[in-house]
Amino acid sequence: MIGIEHHRVGLARTIIAAFLFSLPFESSSFLLPSHHPQHKQHNSVKMSSSTTSDNGDAANQDIPTFNASDASSKATDFANYFCAYAQLYHQKQMLTDHNRMAAYHAAIVGNSDIFQDKVVMDVGTGSGILAVWAAQAGAKRVYAIEYTDMAKHARRVVKANGVDHIVTVIQGAVEDVVLPQEDWEEVGLCVEEGESDMLEDGVTKNQKVVDIILSEWMGYFLLRESMLDSLIRARSLFLKPRTGLMMPSHATMLLAPITDEEERKIQSSEYANAMEDWKEFAETTQTMYGVDMSILEEDFDREQKEYYVLSSRWAELGTGCLLADAVVVKEYDMHVCTLEDARGVGLEKSGGAPFDFDVVGRSLEGVGSSSSLAPSGGGEAQAGPISGFAGWFTVDFKSRTDEVGRGVAPEVSNPAYLSTGPEMGYTHWGQQVFHLPSPLPLLAGQTTRMNGTLEMMRTKESARLYNVRLRYETSRRKTGSEKDEVMMKGKTEEFVYQIP
């Protein structure tokens, strides 16, 4: 994603003030990709949100590339999202993420046996590097699909690396791609045994001839940018149903409580400064021009709170910031996940993906000394306070585990793995941090429990952006006691954050 430092200046406030408000899970931004030069997030001009919402419209929204009849929406989507990927500068940001690069290289080159003489599709090829690796691993044909003019650069990279006789770069949305007619004979494209060569119309060739689909589709907290939709469409159109492989094959979203007070305080301070600026502005306008602007203060306050306090932040956290083990909030099997799965997390009637954290405070023994950090049961002791939550994802490149493909598709003999969690150090995805408006202190000899749910849903105006609702309650108990032996219980809290 492309961005500016989250230590924003007055210009950003001025831009924001020009926009009106909508509802949570219905907010809007100009979207730019999750691969940005300063590794900070708040590039977008955003609308604010309030505290209640009907999520139905957002839940049913498709990304514009699916709606071929709406040229205006597709053009807007290209301008707000795809165009940035046509810049080499932003491709370089991804190519210098060595955790990312090493995982994909290991998955492809380390499993050359499953690429040998296979047909491969790289969805969103960008510079073409994954397609080049696939060709070097032995593929007989690689279709490198790229929507932007980066396709022109990809063709040059492919030719410069001597694999242009294997890699075919196709510029366009993968939803609109038709494989070259001549490849059925020249390459020997074929469907799986038992599949018809033609579709039901008796005229169109069945294009489910691809053995492996590659893609680096993941956005912030996995889903942001909604490229998963395109990948699912590509799988349905091109992948051999029983023997085809998706790389990556599985994805997991995780959440953990964190301490991150320095950054949380910066956000709070910027919000407070914005409100002080408003008051000075209102007083000056009244004094010099005789116009009372105080009627707008409540709306301005809401706007600034949404921007400074209730927007997630990109972060490169250390493991020392984690206050408890992360929990899984959603898992995806790329061979069977659906467009409904791509729309968000915790949208079922159950009311969200559950989480339950125990954060252990310092021991009562030796408070004030290093020994007070020793746990006294229930987990590792922490100094705290609890500043908020962090979300990230992992992906696996491994054999199929679904009922249709397990034991039928080729086995991935050398599985690969990529994590964007704090234990990995830098990745361009980093972690998404959801700071609490106020910290929760940890008390010596007590365990603080945070249990609740997470929901993640597309915004109404942009299907590529998501909001996150965190609903939870806190309680305290003596460390080592049972969960129901509660000393103090707080009220239910609920916050809606925008992922810009």
Backbone torsions as a table, in degrees:
resi	resn	phi	psi	omega
1	MET	NA	147.7	-179.7
2	ILE	-96.3	137.4	-174.1
3	GLY	-156.9	178.7	171.2
4	ILE	-118.3	163.1	178.5
5	GLU	-58.4	142.2	-177.2
6	HIS	-76.6	-1.9	167.4
7	HIS	-82.4	79.8	-168.2
8	ARG	-79.5	156.3	-179.3
9	VAL	-104.3	178.5	-176.4
10	GLY	-60.1	-27.1	179.5
11	LEU	-59.3	-41.5	-180.0
12	ALA	-61.9	-40.0	179.5
13	ARG	-64.1	-38.9	179.4
14	THR	-63.2	-41.9	179.0
15	ILE	-62.1	-47.7	-177.8
16	ILE	-60.4	-40.1	-175.4
17	ALA	-63.0	-15.5	-180.0
18	ALA	-80.0	-6.0	-174.2
19	PHE	-112.6	154.4	178.8
20	LEU	-91.5	-169.0	-172.9
21	PHE	-115.5	156.4	168.7
22	SER	-135.3	-160.6	-174.1
23	LEU	-103.0	159.5	176.1
24	PRO	-63.5	148.2	-171.9
25	PHE	67.3	9.9	175.6
26	GLU	-140.0	21.5	-177.7
27	SER	-84.1	167.7	-171.4
28	SER	-132.3	148.6	174.3
29	SER	-147.0	156.3	161.9
30	PHE	-79.4	120.5	-173.2
31	LEU	-92.2	133.2	169.0
32	LEU	-127.9	157.1	-166.9
33	PRO	-63.7	165.0	-177.6
34	SER	-84.7	32.7	-179.2
35	HIS	-141.3	97.6	-165.1
36	HIS	-130.8	156.6	-168.7
37	PRO	-67.6	-30.9	-175.4
38	GLN	-105.1	2.0	177.8
39	HIS	56.9	30.5	172.3
40	LYS	-123.9	163.0	-160.6
41	GLN	-106.4	-30.7	-162.8
42	HIS	-82.3	66.6	173.2
43	ASN	-83.2	-20.3	-164.3
44	SER	-90.8	150.5	171.7
45	VAL	-91.6	119.1	-164.3
46	LYS	-119.6	154.4	168.7
47	MET	-99.0	156.2	-177.5
48	SER	-88.4	176.5	179.7
49	SER	-142.5	160.6	177.4
50	SER	-107.5	-149.0	-168.4
51	THR	-111.2	-3.8	177.7
52	THR	-134.7	157.3	-176.6
53	SER	-164.5	150.7	166.0
54	ASP	-99.2	121.0	-170.4
55	ASN	-94.7	1.4	-170.6
56	GLY	-59.2	-48.3	-176.8
57	ASP	-62.4	-44.4	-179.1
58	ALA	-64.5	-36.9	-176.7
59	ALA	-65.1	-27.8	-175.7
60	ASN	-97.7	8.8	-172.5
61	GLN	-83.1	133.5	174.4
62	ASP	-94.9	155.5	172.8
63	ILE	-72.8	150.9	-170.1
64	PRO	-60.6	-28.3	-178.1
65	THR	-65.4	-15.0	177.7
66	PHE	-80.6	-21.6	-173.3
67	ASN	-100.5	81.0	-173.4
68	ALA	-63.1	-22.7	-177.0
69	SER	-80.5	-14.9	-177.0
70	ASP	-103.1	84.8	-176.8
71	ALA	-64.9	-34.4	-178.9
72	SER	-64.3	-44.9	179.3
73	SER	-63.6	-39.6	179.5
74	LYS	-65.6	-40.4	179.3
75	ALA	-65.3	-41.4	178.2
76	THR	-64.7	-41.9	178.5
77	ASP	-61.0	-41.2	179.0
78	PHE	-64.6	-44.3	-177.6
79	ALA	-65.1	-39.2	-174.9
80	ASN	-85.7	-21.0	-171.6
81	TYR	-127.6	-64.6	-169.6
82	PHE	-67.4	-34.5	-170.2
83	CYS	-58.8	-32.7	-178.2
84	ALA	-64.8	-29.7	-179.3
85	TYR	-72.9	-8.5	177.6
86	ALA	-81.5	-2.8	-178.4
87	GLN	-97.4	129.0	-179.4
88	LEU	-61.5	-31.2	-179.7
89	TYR	-57.8	-42.4	-177.2
90	HIS	-77.5	-31.7	172.5
91	GLN	-62.0	-39.1	179.8
92	LYS	-61.4	-34.8	178.8
93	GLN	-59.9	-38.9	179.6
94	MET	-74.9	-38.8	-176.6
95	LEU	-71.4	-18.5	177.7
96	THR	-97.0	5.9	171.7
97	ASP	-85.3	96.6	-169.4
98	HIS	-73.9	-25.9	172.8
99	ASN	-64.2	-43.9	176.6
100	ARG	-60.7	-51.5	-175.4
101	MET	-62.7	-43.6	-177.4
102	ALA	-64.6	-37.3	-179.4
103	ALA	-66.1	-46.4	-179.5
104	TYR	-68.2	-38.5	178.6
105	HIS	-63.4	-43.5	179.2
106	ALA	-63.9	-39.7	-178.4
107	ALA	-66.6	-36.9	-175.7
108	ILE	-88.9	-62.8	-176.0
109	VAL	-68.5	-31.8	178.8
110	GLY	-74.1	-7.7	178.7
111	ASN	-129.1	45.9	-177.1
112	SER	-60.9	-23.4	-179.7
113	ASP	-63.4	-33.6	-179.2
114	ILE	-87.1	-10.8	177.0
115	PHE	-93.0	-19.1	-175.3
116	GLN	-57.5	121.2	176.6
117	ASP	61.2	26.0	-179.6
118	LYS	-103.4	162.1	173.9
119	VAL	-98.2	126.0	-173.2
120	VAL	-122.8	144.6	172.0
121	MET	-123.9	129.2	176.5
122	ASP	-108.0	108.7	-176.0
123	VAL	-89.5	116.5	-175.3
124	GLY	78.0	56.9	-169.6
125	THR	-67.9	-24.8	180.0
126	GLY	60.8	-121.1	-179.4
127	SER	-72.2	-13.4	178.3
128	GLY	93.0	7.4	-172.5
129	ILE	-66.7	-37.7	178.7
130	LEU	-66.4	-37.5	178.1
131	ALA	-64.6	-40.0	177.6
132	VAL	-62.6	-44.5	178.8
133	TRP	-61.9	-39.9	-180.0
134	ALA	-62.5	-41.5	176.9
135	ALA	-64.7	-43.0	178.8
136	GLN	-64.9	-26.6	179.1
137	ALA	-80.8	-4.0	173.5
138	GLY	114.8	4.1	179.7
139	ALA	-61.3	145.0	178.4
140	LYS	-87.0	-24.4	174.0
141	ARG	-151.6	135.8	175.7
142	VAL	-126.6	123.0	174.0
143	TYR	-97.6	113.2	-178.4
144	ALA	-101.5	107.5	-173.8
145	ILE	-97.3	126.9	-179.2
146	GLU	-144.5	125.0	-175.7
147	TYR	-76.6	-31.1	-171.9
148	THR	-96.6	178.4	178.0
149	ASP	-70.7	-2.4	171.4
150	MET	-59.8	-19.4	177.1
151	ALA	-56.9	-35.1	179.1
152	LYS	-64.0	-41.2	177.5
153	HIS	-68.5	-38.4	179.8
154	ALA	-60.8	-40.4	178.4
155	ARG	-61.0	-39.5	179.7
156	ARG	-67.4	-40.8	178.8
157	VAL	-63.9	-43.6	179.9
158	VAL	-60.2	-45.9	-179.4
159	LYS	-66.9	-41.6	-178.9
160	ALA	-63.3	-26.1	-179.9
161	ASN	-98.8	12.1	170.7
162	GLY	70.0	26.5	-179.4
163	VAL	-124.0	20.4	-178.8
164	ASP	-69.1	-15.2	174.4
165	HIS	-80.5	-10.7	179.0
166	ILE	-109.2	-40.9	-174.6
167	VAL	-93.6	125.0	173.4
168	THR	-109.0	114.7	178.6
169	VAL	-88.4	123.6	-179.6
170	ILE	-116.8	121.0	178.9
171	GLN	-92.0	123.6	179.1
172	GLY	154.4	171.4	175.4
173	ALA	-72.7	137.2	-176.5
174	VAL	-61.0	-27.4	178.5
175	GLU	-64.7	-22.0	-176.5
176	ASP	-104.1	-2.8	-172.9
177	VAL	-70.9	138.4	169.1
178	VAL	-123.1	125.4	-177.0
179	LEU	-65.9	145.2	-177.5
180	PRO	-55.3	130.8	-177.4
181	GLN	-58.4	-39.1	-175.2
182	GLU	-68.3	-18.9	-176.9
183	ASP	-70.8	-20.0	178.8
184	TRP	-61.2	-35.6	178.5
185	GLU	-93.5	-45.9	-174.5
186	GLU	-65.4	-39.2	-176.7
187	VAL	-101.9	-18.4	-177.5
188	GLY	78.2	41.7	177.6
189	LEU	-62.7	138.1	179.8
190	CYS	-152.8	151.2	177.0
191	VAL	-86.3	171.2	177.5
192	GLU	-66.0	155.9	175.5
193	GLU	-59.7	132.6	-178.5
194	GLY	95.2	-14.3	177.7
195	GLU	-90.5	145.2	177.5
196	SER	-76.2	142.6	177.6
197	ASP	-70.9	-21.8	-176.7
198	MET	-120.4	153.7	174.4
199	LEU	-77.6	177.5	-173.6
200	GLU	-61.1	-24.7	-179.0
201	ASP	-73.6	-9.6	178.1
202	GLY	74.8	2.6	-177.3
203	VAL	-118.0	-41.5	-174.9
204	THR	-85.9	132.7	178.1
205	LYS	-69.2	141.8	172.4
206	ASN	-71.6	117.9	-174.7
207	GLN	-93.0	11.7	178.7
208	LYS	-79.1	68.0	-175.1
209	VAL	-118.7	3.1	-175.4
210	VAL	-89.3	132.1	-179.8
211	ASP	-85.9	-34.0	-176.5
212	ILE	-140.9	129.7	171.2
213	ILE	-107.2	121.8	173.9
214	LEU	-101.8	147.6	172.0
215	SER	-168.7	140.7	167.3
216	GLU	-108.3	87.6	-170.0
217	TRP	-103.5	-7.7	-166.5
218	MET	-75.2	140.1	175.6
219	GLY	-113.5	-171.9	176.7
220	TYR	-53.3	136.6	-178.2
221	PHE	48.2	38.5	176.1
222	LEU	73.6	-55.2	-165.3
223	LEU	-89.8	-23.5	-175.1
224	ARG	-56.1	136.6	-175.8
225	GLU	97.1	-19.3	174.5
226	SER	58.3	31.6	176.1
227	MET	-74.3	-16.4	177.3
228	LEU	-57.7	-33.9	178.6
229	ASP	-58.1	-46.2	-179.8
230	SER	-64.6	-36.8	179.8
231	LEU	-66.3	-40.5	178.2
232	ILE	-64.5	-40.8	176.8
233	ARG	-63.1	-42.3	178.7
234	ALA	-61.9	-42.2	178.5
235	ARG	-60.1	-44.6	-178.3
236	SER	-66.7	-32.5	-176.4
237	LEU	-84.1	-36.7	-165.1
238	PHE	-122.0	-26.6	-171.6
239	LEU	-79.3	137.7	172.7
240	LYS	-62.7	124.4	-169.0
241	PRO	-61.2	-39.4	-172.9
242	ARG	-99.5	-34.4	-174.6
243	THR	-108.3	-6.1	-178.9
244	GLY	-73.3	154.1	-179.5
245	LEU	-122.9	139.8	172.0
246	MET	-103.5	134.7	176.5
247	MET	-132.3	115.2	1.7
248	PRO	-69.9	161.2	-174.6
249	SER	-96.4	-28.6	-176.2
250	HIS	-142.5	150.6	177.7
251	ALA	-139.5	146.8	-176.6
252	THR	-136.2	133.5	176.3
253	MET	-103.9	135.1	-176.0
254	LEU	-128.4	154.9	-179.4
255	LEU	-139.2	142.7	178.1
256	ALA	-150.4	149.5	172.9
257	PRO	-76.3	147.2	-175.8
258	ILE	-136.7	161.2	165.0
259	THR	-111.3	128.2	-174.7
260	ASP	-158.1	54.0	-168.8
261	GLU	-67.1	-34.8	-178.6
262	GLU	-59.9	-48.2	-179.7
263	GLU	-70.4	-37.9	179.3
264	ARG	-62.1	-40.9	180.0
265	LYS	-67.4	-34.1	176.5
266	ILE	-61.6	-45.8	178.2
267	GLN	-58.8	-47.7	-179.1
268	SER	-62.2	-39.5	179.8
269	SER	-65.9	-40.9	179.3
270	GLU	-65.4	-38.1	176.2
271	TYR	-63.3	-46.8	179.3
272	ALA	-61.2	-41.0	179.3
273	ASN	-64.3	-38.3	178.9
274	ALA	-61.8	-39.4	-179.7
275	MET	-71.8	-35.2	175.6
276	GLU	-65.3	-40.5	176.9
277	ASP	-60.2	-40.1	179.9
278	TRP	-63.2	-44.8	-178.3
279	LYS	-62.0	-40.1	177.4
280	GLU	-64.8	-42.2	178.2
281	PHE	-59.9	-46.5	-177.9
282	ALA	-63.6	-41.8	179.3
283	GLU	-65.3	-42.2	179.8
284	THR	-64.8	-42.7	-179.5
285	THR	-63.8	-38.4	177.9
286	GLN	-66.3	-44.8	-175.0
287	THR	-70.3	-46.2	-172.6
288	MET	-85.6	-33.5	-171.3
289	TYR	-120.8	-3.4	174.2
290	GLY	71.4	24.3	179.5
291	VAL	-118.6	128.1	179.8
292	ASP	-87.9	113.4	179.7
293	MET	-100.0	4.1	-174.5
294	SER	-64.1	-20.5	178.8
295	ILE	-60.9	-22.6	-177.6
296	LEU	-94.9	-1.5	-173.4
297	GLU	-63.2	-39.6	-178.8
298	GLU	-63.0	-42.7	178.8
299	ASP	-66.7	-41.7	178.3
300	PHE	-62.5	-40.0	178.7
301	ASP	-61.6	-44.7	179.1
302	ARG	-62.2	-43.0	-179.9
303	GLU	-59.7	-47.7	-177.6
304	GLN	-69.2	-35.7	177.8
305	LYS	-64.3	-41.3	177.7
306	GLU	-60.8	-39.9	-175.3
307	TYR	-76.8	-46.8	-173.2
308	TYR	-89.6	-31.5	-172.5
309	VAL	-108.0	-42.7	-173.0
310	LEU	-107.1	39.1	168.3
311	SER	-124.0	139.1	178.8
312	SER	-69.8	160.5	-179.1
313	ARG	-126.0	143.7	169.6
314	TRP	-72.0	139.4	178.9
315	ALA	-148.2	151.5	169.7
316	GLU	-114.9	84.2	-174.2
317	LEU	-80.2	152.7	168.9
318	GLY	-91.8	162.4	-179.5
319	THR	-63.7	-22.9	178.8
320	GLY	-67.5	-13.6	178.1
321	CYS	-81.1	-16.9	-176.3
322	LEU	-78.1	131.2	-176.9
323	LEU	-102.1	-9.9	177.9
324	ALA	-161.6	164.5	177.0
325	ASP	-63.4	141.1	178.2
326	ALA	-67.2	150.6	175.2
327	VAL	-114.8	151.6	177.3
328	VAL	-81.9	126.7	177.5
329	VAL	-104.6	-18.5	174.9
330	LYS	-165.1	143.5	175.4
331	GLU	-124.9	141.6	179.3
332	TYR	-123.4	129.8	166.5
333	ASP	-99.5	113.3	-171.2
334	MET	-67.1	-15.3	179.6
335	HIS	-82.2	-18.9	-175.5
336	VAL	-132.5	-7.8	-178.3
337	CYS	-63.3	154.8	-171.9
338	THR	-115.8	171.1	175.0
339	LEU	-62.3	-31.7	175.8
340	GLU	-64.3	-39.8	177.1
341	ASP	-61.6	-34.9	-177.1
342	ALA	-72.5	-17.4	-175.5
343	ARG	-72.8	-17.5	178.1
344	GLY	161.0	-165.0	-175.9
345	VAL	-127.8	137.1	174.1
346	GLY	67.7	31.0	-176.7
347	LEU	-91.3	-1.7	178.6
348	GLU	-71.3	173.1	-177.5
349	LYS	-66.1	-12.6	179.9
350	SER	-64.8	-18.0	174.5
351	GLY	92.0	21.9	174.8
352	GLY	123.3	163.2	176.3
353	ALA	-79.5	124.8	-173.8
354	PRO	-78.3	150.6	169.3
355	PHE	-141.4	153.8	-178.6
356	ASP	-151.2	107.1	-176.4
357	PHE	-114.0	138.2	167.9
358	ASP	-110.0	117.5	178.9
359	VAL	-110.0	115.7	-172.4
360	VAL	-89.6	125.5	176.5
361	GLY	-77.8	175.7	-179.8
362	ARG	-61.2	154.2	175.8
363	SER	-69.2	148.5	176.7
364	LEU	-69.9	-25.6	-179.1
365	GLU	-76.5	125.8	175.0
366	GLY	72.1	30.0	177.8
367	VAL	-58.2	133.3	-176.0
368	GLY	99.2	-8.3	176.5
369	SER	-120.1	170.3	-178.5
370	SER	-63.1	-25.2	-179.0
371	SER	-66.8	-19.2	-178.0
372	SER	-70.4	-11.2	177.3
373	LEU	-82.9	-9.3	-178.7
374	ALA	-68.8	134.3	-179.6
375	PRO	-69.3	149.2	176.6
376	SER	-119.0	36.4	177.7
377	GLY	108.1	138.7	174.9
378	GLY	92.5	5.3	178.3
379	GLY	133.7	178.7	-178.4
380	GLU	-75.2	134.5	-177.8
381	ALA	-71.3	146.3	-176.8
382	GLN	-131.8	149.9	175.8
383	ALA	-83.9	-32.3	179.0
384	GLY	71.8	-159.2	-0.9
385	PRO	-77.2	179.6	174.6
386	ILE	-82.9	115.7	-177.1
387	SER	-95.1	-19.0	-177.7
388	GLY	159.3	-152.2	-179.0
389	PHE	-126.6	154.5	172.5
390	ALA	-125.7	140.7	177.8
391	GLY	-123.4	142.6	177.2
392	TRP	-154.4	-174.2	-177.6
393	PHE	-143.7	163.4	170.8
394	THR	-129.6	156.2	172.3
395	VAL	-133.6	148.2	178.0
396	ASP	-117.5	147.9	172.1
397	PHE	-117.7	93.2	-174.3
398	LYS	-145.2	-178.3	-176.5
399	SER	-67.0	160.6	178.2
400	ARG	-67.1	141.6	179.2
401	THR	-119.5	-3.4	-179.2
402	ASP	-78.0	161.1	-175.3
403	GLU	-62.5	-34.6	-176.6
404	VAL	-73.0	-41.7	-172.7
405	GLY	-99.3	-18.2	-177.2
406	ARG	-62.4	124.3	179.3
407	GLY	81.2	-5.6	179.4
408	VAL	-109.1	-48.1	177.5
409	ALA	-70.6	156.7	178.0
410	PRO	-56.5	142.4	177.3
411	GLU	-78.3	136.6	175.2
412	VAL	-86.8	102.8	-172.1
413	SER	-74.1	-24.5	-179.7
414	ASN	-125.1	80.1	-178.8
415	PRO	-59.9	147.2	176.2
416	ALA	-121.5	163.9	-172.3
417	TYR	-149.0	140.5	176.2
418	LEU	-133.8	127.6	174.7
419	SER	-118.9	142.5	173.4
420	THR	-107.4	19.2	-178.9
421	GLY	-79.3	171.6	-178.4
422	PRO	-58.9	-25.6	-177.6
423	GLU	-70.2	-14.2	-175.3
424	MET	-92.4	-9.6	-171.3
425	GLY	76.5	-145.7	-173.6
426	TYR	-74.7	131.2	157.3
427	THR	-134.2	155.2	-178.1
428	HIS	-67.8	-18.0	175.7
429	TRP	-75.5	-34.1	-175.7
430	GLY	55.5	-151.7	174.1
431	GLN	-122.0	150.8	172.7
432	GLN	-93.7	124.6	-176.7
433	VAL	-108.7	130.9	178.0
434	PHE	-113.8	93.6	-177.4
435	HIS	-74.7	142.0	173.3
436	LEU	-77.2	148.2	176.3
437	PRO	-58.6	-34.3	177.2
438	SER	-134.8	143.3	-178.4
439	PRO	-74.8	158.7	174.2
440	LEU	-107.7	114.1	-178.6
441	PRO	-70.3	149.9	173.4
442	LEU	-103.6	131.3	-176.3
443	LEU	-103.9	143.7	-179.5
444	ALA	-59.5	133.1	176.7
445	GLY	78.4	4.6	-178.7
446	GLN	-123.9	151.2	176.1
447	THR	-110.7	127.2	177.8
448	THR	-96.6	124.3	178.5
449	ARG	-102.9	132.9	173.4
450	MET	-122.3	110.9	178.6
451	ASN	-128.0	137.2	-176.9
452	GLY	-178.2	-150.4	-176.3
453	THR	-139.2	156.0	174.7
454	LEU	-121.7	134.2	171.0
455	GLU	-123.5	142.2	178.2
456	MET	-134.2	124.0	-174.3
457	MET	-142.9	150.1	177.0
458	ARG	-65.4	149.1	174.4
459	THR	-75.7	159.2	-177.2
460	LYS	-68.6	-41.3	-174.3
461	GLU	-81.5	-28.5	-178.7
462	SER	-132.8	114.8	-179.9
463	ALA	-71.2	-8.9	179.6
464	ARG	-92.0	-7.4	-179.7
465	LEU	-111.3	154.0	-176.5
466	TYR	-130.5	152.1	167.7
467	ASN	-114.3	152.7	179.7
468	VAL	-122.3	127.7	175.0
469	ARG	-106.6	122.8	175.0
470	LEU	-110.3	120.6	179.1
471	ARG	-124.2	124.5	-174.4
472	TYR	-157.3	165.6	171.0
473	GLU	-131.8	154.5	-178.6
474	THR	-117.7	152.6	173.7
475	SER	-149.6	158.9	177.1
476	ARG	-124.4	144.7	175.5
477	ARG	-146.0	162.8	175.9
478	LYS	-64.9	131.6	-178.7
479	THR	-59.3	130.3	-178.3
480	GLY	99.6	-12.4	-179.7
481	SER	-88.6	171.1	-179.9
482	GLU	-71.8	156.7	-176.3
483	LYS	-61.0	-29.3	-177.1
484	ASP	-86.5	-2.3	178.3
485	GLU	-89.5	68.9	-169.5
486	VAL	-85.3	133.5	175.4
487	MET	-91.0	-33.4	-178.3
488	MET	-152.2	139.0	177.9
489	LYS	-130.6	129.2	-179.9
490	GLY	-90.8	170.3	178.2
491	LYS	-76.8	162.5	177.7
492	THR	-68.7	129.7	177.4
493	GLU	-108.1	147.4	177.1
494	GLU	-144.8	126.9	178.8
495	PHE	-134.0	140.8	175.8
496	VAL	-112.2	123.4	-178.1
497	TYR	-112.2	142.7	171.5
498	GLN	-93.0	138.0	170.5
499	ILE	-99.1	99.5	-172.6
500	PRO	-65.9	NA	NA
